[in-house]
Amino acid sequence: MSNPYAPQPAEDSSRVSLPPAAGERIVIKPEEEIVSKIGTVVDGGYYYDQNDEKPIPLEAERIVFEKGSTFMVILSWCLALFLSLPFPTMLTEGTDAVIDADHPLIWSFMLGVDLLIIVLLIIHGFLYFPSTDCLDSQGITLSILSRKIQIPWPHSRTGLYVRLVNQKGRGLQTAEVKVIRPDGSSALLPITFRGVDSVKTERDAVIQCSRIWDWAVAKGYTVETGEYIPLAGLGVQQFLRRRQEERYGLRQNFNQ
């Protein structure tokens, strides 16, 4: 079966094009037991699967991104608690119970490193604290720690783009999906691809941009108006973005 979102080279040029699929209706049959919500529609929410290239089911009223890991939070904070055991001992029994009197500088340095690791583990736990991003009729809601950021739907497919990042020393390319705000700033969506092949990595991320855009248009949450918003204050990134739009045939209706 052919993939409706897979970019195909244009017949008269080397430009890669994406077919304007608007999303077909897919009926997901309920199963007796669902091991994971990823890729399924539950209570009107489609739990996003970035490895799927099929159109997003129109039964979904919203797209849900689950972020974080309760296991990682518990693991980080348990390790921090374990490493903090010497400090209560020092408070109750004195510093001599922990610090070797013959090598006080070495033990003090080790306790300093221990404290630094504890702080990093606590921060690590907060970064993995479970949260949810949501895309629905109200727009794009992103969760950053305890904050909720509301971004309106862009009025053009060009409002979703892929930023490529080189992993120095690792030979890897990272493709991040971003949405452009009305003021030209951008926000990161929780969709990331990594790979050695930069063309494939970028293409996989661009496909996900098209999946989200076509679903939002089909649901009536936004509409293509031809509006084009350049990236603010990022000359290099705007240039790379324009090249990407040309490769995938996204600038054929724009003159900017």
N, C-alpha and C positions, 0 to 999 in steps of 0.2 A: 504494500500500500504506500502510495507516495505521501510525503509529508507536506501539508498545505503551507507550512511556514518556512520550509527549507529554502534558503536563498539560492536562486538560479542565475547563472551568468546571462546577461542580455545578449540577444542574437547579434546586434550590430555594434556592440562595444564590450569592453572588459568589465563594465560596471555590473555589480551584483544587485539583483532585484529581489524584492519580497512581494509575493502575491497578496492582493488586498482582501484576504479572507476576513469575513466579519464574524466568524465563529458559528459553528453548526451546533444544533441542539443535541446534546448527548445525555441519555438517560442512564444514570448509574443505579444498578440494582442493589438494594440493601443486602448485606450479608449477615449471617448469623453472628459473626464475631469479627470485628475490625481490629487488627493488631495496631495499626497506625492510621491516624487521620489524614496523613499527607496524601494528596491527590484525590481526596474524596470530598463530597459535599455533605456537611453535617449541620442541621438546623439553619440552612440557608447560607452557610459559610463554606467557601471552597478553600481548603487548606492547601496552600500553594506547594506545588511540586515543580521545582525548576528543571528537573530532568525530563519532564514531559513536554512534548512539542505539539500535542493536539490542542485544538481550541478549548478554551475554558468553558465548562458547561454553563449554559444560560440559565439553568435552574438556580445558580448561585446568585444571591443578592449582594454578596460582598466577598472579597478575597482576604484571607487571613494568613498572616505570617507569624508563626510561633518562634520566638527567639529565646535564647538562654537555655540553661540546664540546671534543674534542681540538684542533680547528682554532683555537678561541678561546684555548685554553691556549698553543699554540705561537705564535700571533700576538701575544698579550700579552707573553710572555716574550722573544720576538725583538725587539719594540719596546723593551722594558726593557733588553735587552742592547745595542741600538744607542745608546740614550740614555746608557748608562753609559760609552761610549768615552772621554769627556773625563777621567774619573777615573783610569784606568790611565796615561793620558798625563801627568797631573799627578804621579803617583807616580814615573814613570820619568824625566821630563824637567823636572820642576819646575812650580810654579804659573804661571810666566811664559809657559809654552808654551800655556796656555789662557786665562788672565786678562789682559786688556789693562791694561797698567800705567797708561794714561791715564784709564781709567774702571774702577777696581777694584771700586767698590761695585755698579755696574750688572752687571758680569760675575759678581760673587759672588752677587747676587740671582738672576740667571738660572740659575746652577748650583744654587742652593737650590730653585728651581722645578723644575729638571730632576730633582733627587733626589726631590722629592715625587712627581712623575709616575712615576718608576721604582718607588717603593714602591707606588703605587696600581695600577700595571700588574701587579706581582707578586701583590698581593692579588686583583686581578681574575682572574688566571690560576688561582689556587687555588679561587676561587668557581665557576669553570667546569670544574673537574677532574671527569672522568667518574666517575659513581657510579650505583648502582642501588637503587631502593626496591622492596620486594617485599611482596605480600599473599598469604598462604597459610594452611595449616592451623595454623601456629604463631602467627599474628596478623599485625600490621602492622609491618614493619621499615623504618625510615626512616634514610637515610644523611645525616649532616651532617658535611661534611669527612671526617675519619678516624673519626668516631664512628658507632656503630650504636645506634639507639634502638628498643626493642621495646615495642609497644603491643598489649594484648589486644583482640580483636574486641569491639565494643560488643554489648550484649544487647538492643538496640532500634534500629529504624531512625532514631530521633531522635538516636542517637549520631553520626550523620553530618549535618553542617549546612553551610550556605553563609554565609560572612561577606562582606558588601558593603562595599567601600571606595570612597569618593569621591576621584577624582583632581582635586584643586583646580587650577583654572585651565586644565584640559584638557577639561572636559565629558565625562569618561569615568567609567564605573563598572567596578570590578574585583570579580569574584566569586571568592572563594577557598573551596575545599572543605577542611573541617577535621574531625578526628575527636576525640571527647571521651574523655579518660582516666577511669579510675574515680575519681580524686580531683577531677574537675571541671575540670581544666586541659585545654587543647586543643593539638593539633599540626596543622601544615599538611601536607596531601597535595599532591603535585605536579600539581594540576589547577587551572587559572586561566583565567577568561574575562574579556575586556574588551569594552566596547561602550558606545554612547551610550544605547541603550534599556535602562534598568535592569531592566525586567520580563523581557525576553528574556534578558538576561545572567544574571539570577538563575535563570530557568527552565532554561537550558542546564546550569548547574552542578548544580541539584537533580536533573535527569535522570541525571547521572553518579553522584550519590550513590545513587540508586535502582538503577542498573545494578550497582554494586559490592555493595550490600546484598543484592539478589536473587540474585546469583551466589554470595555467601558462604553464604546460607541454603540454596540449592539444593545446594551442595557439602557441607553439614553442618558448616561451620566455625563457625557461630553459629546462634542461634535467637532468635526474638522472644519475650521474656519479659515485656514491658511495663515493664521497668526504665527509669526516667527520671532522668538525672543533670543537675542544673542546672549551668551554668557557674559556676566559682568566682571570686569577686571581680570580676566584670565585669557590673555591674548593667545598664548600657545594652545591652551585647551580649546578655545573657540576655533582655532585653525584646524586642530585635529578632529574636532566635532564636524566641521564642514566637510572635511575629506571623507569622514565616515558616512555622512549623509549622501555624498556623491557616489560612494561605492555601492550603497544599497538603494539608490534611486529615490531617496527621500526629499531631494531638493528640486525635483522636476517642476513643482508648482510654485517655487519661490525664486526670487531674484536677489535676495540679500547676500 
